[in-house]
Amino acid sequence: MQLRSQALEMQKRLRAQAVTVEENGFKIVVNGAQEIQGLEINGEEQKKLREAVNKSLKKSQEIAAKHMQQMGGGLGGLLGGI
């Protein structure tokens, strides 16, 4: 239970942090949880594109998590059962 609480707190902190990159007419804002918060092309918000990219990122993270669990229980397997 404590581990879950710590993980939720970590997610909350990651979501509160963001980086912004502006280059070649693109502006992208991504938080520490790897969610795209803003996506602009030549100053125009691209909400549908942002939503599609976030959906694809979430699916890829779910696949990665599933593979990690299959490889030995996620972090427990990586840390040798510590």
Backbone as JSON Lines, residues from 0, in Angstrom:
{"i":0,"aa":"M","n":[0.83,-1.2,0.0],"ca":[0.0,0.0,0.0],"c":[0.87,1.26,0.0]}
{"i":1,"aa":"Q","n":[1.95,1.21,0.78],"ca":[2.84,2.37,0.85],"c":[3.52,2.6,-0.5]}
{"i":2,"aa":"L","n":[3.9,1.53,-1.16],"ca":[4.55,1.66,-2.47],"c":[3.6,2.3,-3.48]}
{"i":3,"aa":"R","n":[2.32,1.91,-3.44],"ca":[1.33,2.51,-4.34],"c":[1.17,3.99,-4.05]}
{"i":4,"aa":"S","n":[1.15,4.34,-2.78],"ca":[1.02,5.74,-2.39],"c":[2.2,6.56,-2.89]}
{"i":5,"aa":"Q","n":[3.39,5.99,-2.78],"ca":[4.59,6.67,-3.26],"c":[4.55,6.85,-4.78]}
{"i":6,"aa":"A","n":[4.07,5.82,-5.47],"ca":[3.99,5.9,-6.93],"c":[3.0,6.98,-7.37]}
{"i":7,"aa":"L","n":[1.86,7.06,-6.68],"ca":[0.88,8.09,-7.0],"c":[1.42,9.49,-6.74]}
{"i":8,"aa":"E","n":[2.16,9.64,-5.65],"ca":[2.77,10.93,-5.33],"c":[3.8,11.31,-6.4]}
{"i":9,"aa":"M","n":[4.58,10.33,-6.86],"ca":[5.58,10.57,-7.91],"c":[4.88,11.01,-9.2]}
{"i":10,"aa":"Q","n":[3.78,10.36,-9.57],"ca":[3.03,10.76,-10.77],"c":[2.54,12.19,-10.65]}
{"i":11,"aa":"K","n":[2.04,12.53,-9.48],"ca":[1.54,13.89,-9.25],"c":[2.65,14.92,-9.45]}
{"i":12,"aa":"R","n":[3.82,14.63,-8.9],"ca":[4.96,15.56,-9.04],"c":[5.41,15.65,-10.49]}
{"i":13,"aa":"L","n":[5.44,14.52,-11.2],"ca":[5.86,14.53,-12.6],"c":[4.9,15.33,-13.47]}
{"i":14,"aa":"R","n":[3.6,15.2,-13.19],"ca":[2.61,15.94,-13.98],"c":[2.71,17.45,-13.75]}
{"i":15,"aa":"A","n":[3.23,17.85,-12.59],"ca":[3.33,19.27,-12.27],"c":[4.51,19.93,-12.96]}
{"i":16,"aa":"Q","n":[5.45,19.15,-13.47],"ca":[6.62,19.7,-14.15],"c":[6.42,19.62,-15.66]}
{"i":17,"aa":"A","n":[6.84,20.64,-16.36],"ca":[6.67,20.64,-17.82],"c":[7.87,21.28,-18.5]}
{"i":18,"aa":"V","n":[8.1,20.84,-19.72],"ca":[9.12,21.45,-20.57],"c":[8.45,21.93,-21.85]}
{"i":19,"aa":"T","n":[8.95,23.02,-22.39],"ca":[8.41,23.58,-23.63],"c":[9.54,23.67,-24.64]}
{"i":20,"aa":"V","n":[9.25,23.19,-25.84],"ca":[10.21,23.28,-26.93],"c":[9.52,24.02,-28.08]}
{"i":21,"aa":"E","n":[10.19,25.06,-28.58],"ca":[9.69,25.81,-29.73],"c":[10.75,25.76,-30.82]}
{"i":22,"aa":"E","n":[10.35,25.24,-31.98],"ca":[11.3,25.1,-33.07],"c":[10.57,24.95,-34.4]}
{"i":23,"aa":"N","n":[11.02,25.66,-35.41],"ca":[10.5,25.54,-36.78],"c":[8.97,25.69,-36.85]}
{"i":24,"aa":"G","n":[8.4,26.6,-36.08],"ca":[6.97,26.83,-36.12],"c":[6.15,25.9,-35.24]}
{"i":25,"aa":"F","n":[6.83,25.01,-34.53],"ca":[6.16,24.08,-33.62],"c":[6.4,24.51,-32.19]}
{"i":26,"aa":"K","n":[5.39,24.34,-31.36],"ca":[5.54,24.56,-29.92],"c":[4.9,23.36,-29.23]}
{"i":27,"aa":"I","n":[5.71,22.66,-28.44],"ca":[5.24,21.45,-27.77],"c":[5.54,21.58,-26.28]}
{"i":28,"aa":"V","n":[4.5,21.33,-25.47],"ca":[4.64,21.34,-24.02],"c":[4.37,19.93,-23.53]}
{"i":29,"aa":"V","n":[5.35,19.35,-22.84],"ca":[5.25,17.97,-22.34],"c":[5.54,17.98,-20.84]}
{"i":30,"aa":"N","n":[4.71,17.26,-20.08],"ca":[4.97,17.19,-18.64],"c":[5.87,16.0,-18.32]}
{"i":31,"aa":"G","n":[6.28,15.9,-17.07],"ca":[7.2,14.84,-16.64],"c":[6.61,13.45,-16.71]}
{"i":32,"aa":"A","n":[5.3,13.34,-16.85],"ca":[4.64,12.04,-17.0],"c":[4.52,11.66,-18.48]}
{"i":33,"aa":"Q","n":[5.21,12.39,-19.33],"ca":[5.25,12.17,-20.77],"c":[3.88,12.33,-21.43]}
{"i":34,"aa":"E","n":[3.12,13.31,-20.96],"ca":[1.85,13.66,-21.56],"c":[2.01,15.01,-22.26]}
{"i":35,"aa":"I","n":[1.54,15.09,-23.48],"ca":[1.62,16.35,-24.21],"c":[0.49,17.24,-23.73]}
{"i":36,"aa":"Q","n":[0.86,18.39,-23.17],"ca":[-0.12,19.32,-22.64],"c":[-0.5,20.37,-23.67]}
{"i":37,"aa":"G","n":[0.38,20.66,-24.58],"ca":[0.11,21.66,-25.61],"c":[0.86,21.33,-26.88]}
{"i":38,"aa":"L","n":[0.2,21.57,-28.01],"ca":[0.81,21.32,-29.3],"c":[0.3,22.37,-30.27]}
{"i":39,"aa":"E","n":[1.21,23.21,-30.73],"ca":[0.85,24.27,-31.67],"c":[1.72,24.17,-32.91]}
{"i":40,"aa":"I","n":[1.09,24.45,-34.04],"ca":[1.81,24.54,-35.3],"c":[1.52,25.92,-35.86]}
{"i":41,"aa":"N","n":[2.59,26.7,-36.03],"ca":[2.48,28.08,-36.5],"c":[1.44,28.87,-35.69]}
{"i":42,"aa":"G","n":[1.46,28.7,-34.39],"ca":[0.6,29.45,-33.49],"c":[-0.82,28.92,-33.34]}
{"i":43,"aa":"E","n":[-1.16,27.86,-34.04],"ca":[-2.51,27.29,-33.95],"c":[-2.5,26.01,-33.12]}
{"i":44,"aa":"E","n":[-3.36,26.0,-32.1],"ca":[-3.48,24.82,-31.24],"c":[-3.97,23.63,-32.06]}
{"i":45,"aa":"Q","n":[-3.35,22.5,-31.85],"ca":[-3.69,21.26,-32.56],"c":[-4.24,20.23,-31.57]}
{"i":46,"aa":"K","n":[-5.45,20.49,-31.09],"ca":[-6.04,19.67,-30.03],"c":[-6.22,18.21,-30.47]}
{"i":47,"aa":"K","n":[-6.74,17.98,-31.64],"ca":[-6.98,16.6,-32.1],"c":[-5.67,15.84,-32.26]}
{"i":48,"aa":"L","n":[-4.66,16.5,-32.78],"ca":[-3.35,15.86,-32.93],"c":[-2.76,15.56,-31.56]}
{"i":49,"aa":"R","n":[-2.87,16.51,-30.62],"ca":[-2.36,16.31,-29.26],"c":[-3.04,15.1,-28.62]}
{"i":50,"aa":"E","n":[-4.35,15.01,-28.75],"ca":[-5.1,13.89,-28.17],"c":[-4.67,12.55,-28.79]}
{"i":51,"aa":"A","n":[-4.47,12.53,-30.1],"ca":[-4.07,11.3,-30.77],"c":[-2.67,10.86,-30.34]}
{"i":52,"aa":"V","n":[-1.76,11.82,-30.23],"ca":[-0.4,11.48,-29.8],"c":[-0.41,10.98,-28.37]}
{"i":53,"aa":"N","n":[-1.15,11.64,-27.48],"ca":[-1.23,11.18,-26.09],"c":[-1.81,9.78,-26.0]}
{"i":54,"aa":"K","n":[-2.82,9.49,-26.82],"ca":[-3.42,8.16,-26.82],"c":[-2.4,7.11,-27.26]}
{"i":55,"aa":"S","n":[-1.63,7.42,-28.29],"ca":[-0.63,6.46,-28.77],"c":[0.49,6.28,-27.75]}
{"i":56,"aa":"L","n":[0.9,7.36,-27.08],"ca":[1.92,7.24,-26.04],"c":[1.44,6.36,-24.89]}
{"i":57,"aa":"K","n":[0.2,6.55,-24.47],"ca":[-0.35,5.75,-23.38],"c":[-0.38,4.28,-23.75]}
{"i":58,"aa":"K","n":[-0.81,3.96,-24.97],"ca":[-0.85,2.57,-25.41],"c":[0.55,1.96,-25.43]}
{"i":59,"aa":"S","n":[1.54,2.72,-25.89],"ca":[2.9,2.19,-25.94],"c":[3.45,1.98,-24.53]}
{"i":60,"aa":"Q","n":[3.09,2.85,-23.58],"ca":[3.51,2.68,-22.2],"c":[2.87,1.44,-21.57]}
{"i":61,"aa":"E","n":[1.61,1.18,-21.92],"ca":[0.93,-0.01,-21.42],"c":[1.6,-1.28,-21.94]}
{"i":62,"aa":"I","n":[1.99,-1.27,-23.21],"ca":[2.69,-2.42,-23.79],"c":[4.02,-2.64,-23.08]}
{"i":63,"aa":"A","n":[4.76,-1.55,-22.86],"ca":[6.05,-1.65,-22.18],"c":[5.87,-2.19,-20.76]}
{"i":64,"aa":"A","n":[4.86,-1.72,-20.04],"ca":[4.61,-2.18,-18.67],"c":[4.26,-3.66,-18.66]}
{"i":65,"aa":"K","n":[3.47,-4.09,-19.63],"ca":[3.09,-5.5,-19.72],"c":[4.32,-6.37,-19.95]}
{"i":66,"aa":"H","n":[5.21,-5.95,-20.83],"ca":[6.43,-6.7,-21.09],"c":[7.34,-6.74,-19.86]}
{"i":67,"aa":"M","n":[7.41,-5.64,-19.14],"ca":[8.23,-5.61,-17.92],"c":[7.7,-6.6,-16.89]}
{"i":68,"aa":"Q","n":[6.38,-6.68,-16.75],"ca":[5.78,-7.62,-15.81],"c":[6.07,-9.05,-16.22]}
{"i":69,"aa":"Q","n":[6.0,-9.32,-17.51],"ca":[6.26,-10.67,-18.01],"c":[7.72,-11.08,-17.83]}
{"i":70,"aa":"M","n":[8.6,-10.1,-17.77],"ca":[10.02,-10.38,-17.63],"c":[10.45,-10.57,-16.19]}
{"i":71,"aa":"G","n":[9.53,-10.65,-15.29],"ca":[9.96,-10.91,-13.91],"c":[9.33,-10.0,-12.9]}
{"i":72,"aa":"G","n":[8.13,-9.59,-13.12],"ca":[7.44,-8.81,-12.1],"c":[7.79,-7.35,-12.06]}
{"i":73,"aa":"G","n":[8.15,-6.76,-13.18],"ca":[8.41,-5.32,-13.19],"c":[9.72,-4.98,-12.49]}
{"i":74,"aa":"L","n":[9.71,-3.96,-11.67],"ca":[10.93,-3.51,-11.0],"c":[11.48,-4.55,-10.05]}
{"i":75,"aa":"G","n":[10.61,-5.34,-9.43],"ca":[11.08,-6.39,-8.54],"c":[12.04,-7.34,-9.26]}
{"i":76,"aa":"G","n":[11.69,-7.66,-10.5],"ca":[12.56,-8.52,-11.28],"c":[13.86,-7.84,-11.66]}
{"i":77,"aa":"L","n":[13.8,-6.55,-11.96],"ca":[15.01,-5.81,-12.32],"c":[15.94,-5.65,-11.12]}
{"i":78,"aa":"L","n":[15.36,-5.52,-9.94],"ca":[16.16,-5.29,-8.74],"c":[16.54,-6.56,-8.04]}
{"i":79,"aa":"G","n":[16.26,-7.69,-8.65],"ca":[16.65,-8.97,-8.07],"c":[15.87,-9.34,-6.83]}
{"i":80,"aa":"G","n":[14.62,-8.87,-6.76],"ca":[13.77,-9.25,-5.64],"c":[14.09,-8.52,-4.34]}
{"i":81,"aa":"I","n":[14.78,-7.42,-4.43],"ca":[15.14,-6.64,-3.22],"c":[13.9,-6.21,-2.51]}
